Amino acid sequence: MAVTVAPREVVDEVHRASRALGLNADLADRLAVEIAFCEVHHGGGLAAWADLVAAGGDRLADAAHVPFRMTGAEVEARTTGTARIDLEPAVPLAVLARSIRDLDRRGICCTPSPDGRPGTDLVTALDLAVGDPDPTADARIAERSQDALNHGVDVDADLWRLLRGRSHDFLVAESVLDAAHTEGQGGI
């Protein structure tokens, strides 16, 4: 069974749940955006997040750091023409899909490509090479993004309940809530 949610809800819930599981704000934010992007464009983002959580230990945090490793690999690829990132243990595509898209937009091609693959597919290595951006990718992504913003994205109801349960473990400071309330009344 599926429920329809807004992409922003996916970002918010993954962020809060990841914070509740010990990730710092920056890491949780980056991971949440990656998972939401994957859920919208490839599917399997929430399932991949749940698998990382179920694996326990530092799997969630380790996987969340991979997009940052891709930045260093991009510099190497621009310098030498190619770069490789070996991922041990393998990470789900869901934590990389948006970063791969961003690299492509900047003229760095990644293998494997996320096209046609769900977010739960495991990636053991990424090969980066200087190349030309896919000229049709932006239009496809923009169309799917707009559709998700207008109509929502269908997610597995059980995974959504699991995520929401985890996100409720993250408490928001009362000062943040007070500031939001004050701001809504013409304050700050």
C-alpha positions as CSV (number, residue, x, y, z in Angstrom):
1,M,0.0,0.0,0.0
2,A,1.3,3.5,-0.8
3,V,0.7,6.9,0.5
4,T,1.2,10.2,-1.4
5,V,3.5,12.7,0.3
6,A,5.2,15.9,-0.8
7,P,8.9,15.8,-1.6
8,R,9.5,18.3,1.1
9,E,7.9,15.9,3.6
10,V,10.4,13.3,2.6
11,V,13.3,15.7,3.2
12,D,11.9,16.8,6.6
13,E,11.2,13.3,7.9
14,V,14.5,11.8,6.7
15,H,16.4,14.8,8.2
16,R,14.7,14.5,11.6
17,A,15.0,10.7,11.7
18,S,18.6,10.8,10.7
19,R,19.3,13.5,13.4
20,A,17.5,11.2,15.9
21,L,19.9,8.5,14.9
22,G,22.9,10.6,15.6
23,L,23.8,12.4,12.4
24,N,24.8,16.1,12.7
25,A,22.6,18.7,11.0
26,D,24.7,19.1,7.9
27,L,25.1,15.4,7.2
28,A,21.4,14.7,7.9
29,D,20.4,17.6,5.6
30,R,22.6,16.3,2.7
31,L,21.4,12.7,3.2
32,A,17.7,13.9,3.3
33,V,18.0,15.7,0.0
34,E,19.8,12.7,-1.6
35,I,17.1,10.3,-0.4
36,A,14.2,12.6,-1.5
37,F,15.8,13.1,-4.9
38,C,16.1,9.4,-5.3
39,E,12.6,8.7,-4.2
40,V,11.2,11.2,-6.7
41,H,13.4,10.2,-9.7
42,H,14.3,6.5,-9.2
43,G,12.2,5.1,-6.4
44,G,13.6,3.1,-3.5
45,G,15.0,6.1,-1.6
46,L,13.1,5.4,1.7
47,A,13.8,1.6,1.4
48,A,17.5,2.3,1.0
49,W,17.5,4.6,4.1
50,A,15.6,1.9,6.1
51,D,18.1,-0.7,5.0
52,L,21.0,1.5,6.2
53,V,19.3,2.0,9.5
54,A,18.6,-1.7,9.9
55,A,22.2,-2.5,9.2
56,G,23.1,-0.6,12.4
57,G,26.5,0.6,13.5
58,D,27.8,3.5,11.5
59,R,26.3,2.4,8.2
60,L,24.0,5.4,8.0
61,A,26.7,7.9,8.8
62,D,29.3,6.2,6.6
63,A,26.9,6.2,3.6
64,A,26.0,9.8,4.2
65,H,29.6,10.8,3.9
66,V,30.0,9.4,0.4
67,P,28.7,12.4,-1.5
68,F,31.5,14.5,0.2
69,R,34.1,12.0,-1.1
70,M,32.7,12.5,-4.6
71,T,33.8,16.2,-4.4
72,G,37.4,15.2,-4.0
73,A,37.1,12.7,-6.8
74,E,35.7,15.4,-9.0
75,V,38.8,17.5,-8.4
76,E,41.0,14.5,-9.3
77,A,38.9,13.8,-12.5
78,R,39.3,17.4,-13.6
79,T,43.0,17.2,-13.0
80,T,43.8,13.8,-14.5
81,G,40.8,13.1,-16.6
82,T,39.4,10.2,-14.5
83,A,39.0,9.2,-10.9
84,R,37.6,6.2,-9.0
85,I,35.9,5.8,-5.6
86,D,35.9,2.3,-4.2
87,L,33.0,1.9,-1.8
88,E,33.5,-0.7,0.9
89,P,31.0,-1.6,2.1
90,A,28.8,-0.9,-0.9
91,V,26.2,1.9,-0.5
92,P,22.8,2.2,-2.0
93,L,22.3,4.4,-5.0
94,A,19.9,6.5,-3.1
95,V,22.7,8.3,-1.2
96,L,24.5,9.1,-4.5
97,A,21.8,9.8,-7.2
98,R,21.5,13.5,-6.7
99,S,25.3,14.0,-6.5
100,I,25.7,12.0,-9.6
101,R,23.2,14.2,-11.4
102,D,25.0,17.3,-10.1
103,L,28.4,15.9,-11.4
104,D,26.8,15.3,-14.8
105,R,25.6,18.8,-15.0
106,R,29.1,20.0,-14.4
107,G,30.6,17.8,-17.1
108,I,31.7,14.8,-15.0
109,C,30.3,11.5,-16.2
110,C,29.8,8.7,-13.6
111,T,29.7,5.0,-14.1
112,P,27.4,3.3,-13.1
113,S,24.7,5.6,-14.2
114,P,21.6,5.8,-12.0
115,D,19.3,5.8,-15.0
116,G,16.7,3.0,-14.7
117,R,18.0,1.8,-11.4
118,P,16.2,1.9,-8.0
119,G,17.7,3.5,-5.0
120,T,18.2,0.2,-3.3
121,D,20.8,-1.0,-5.9
122,L,24.1,-1.2,-4.2
123,V,27.1,0.6,-5.7
124,T,30.6,-0.8,-5.0
125,A,32.6,1.8,-7.0
126,L,32.1,5.0,-9.0
127,D,34.2,5.8,-12.0
128,L,34.3,9.5,-12.9
129,A,35.5,10.9,-16.2
130,V,35.4,14.4,-17.8
131,G,32.7,14.4,-20.4
132,D,29.7,16.2,-21.8
133,P,26.6,16.6,-19.8
134,D,23.5,14.7,-20.9
135,P,21.6,17.3,-22.8
136,T,18.2,15.7,-22.1
137,A,18.7,15.0,-18.4
138,D,17.8,18.5,-17.1
139,A,14.4,18.4,-18.9
140,R,13.6,14.9,-17.7
141,I,14.5,15.8,-14.1
142,A,12.6,19.1,-14.2
143,E,9.5,17.5,-15.6
144,R,9.5,14.7,-12.9
145,S,10.3,17.2,-10.2
146,Q,7.4,19.5,-11.2
147,D,5.1,16.5,-11.3
148,A,6.2,15.5,-7.8
149,L,5.7,19.0,-6.5
150,N,2.2,19.2,-8.1
151,H,0.9,15.8,-7.2
152,G,3.2,14.3,-4.6
153,V,5.2,11.1,-4.7
154,D,3.8,7.7,-3.8
155,V,5.9,6.0,-1.1
156,D,5.4,2.7,0.7
157,A,3.1,3.2,3.6
158,D,5.0,0.8,6.0
159,L,8.3,2.6,5.2
160,W,6.6,6.0,5.7
161,R,5.3,4.9,9.2
162,L,8.8,3.6,10.1
163,L,10.4,6.9,9.0
164,R,7.8,9.0,10.9
165,G,8.3,6.9,14.0
166,R,12.0,7.5,13.9
167,S,11.6,11.2,13.1
168,H,9.4,11.7,16.2
169,D,12.5,10.7,18.3
170,F,14.1,14.0,17.3
171,L,13.0,16.9,19.4
172,V,13.0,20.4,18.2
173,A,14.3,23.0,20.8
174,E,11.6,25.1,22.3
175,S,13.5,28.2,21.3
176,V,13.3,27.2,17.7
177,L,9.6,26.7,17.9
178,D,9.2,30.0,19.8
179,A,11.2,31.8,17.1
180,A,9.0,30.3,14.3
181,H,5.9,31.2,16.2
182,T,7.1,34.8,16.6
183,E,8.2,35.0,13.0
184,G,4.8,33.9,11.9
185,Q,3.3,36.8,13.8
186,G,5.3,39.5,12.1
187,G,8.3,39.2,14.4
188,I,11.9,38.4,13.4
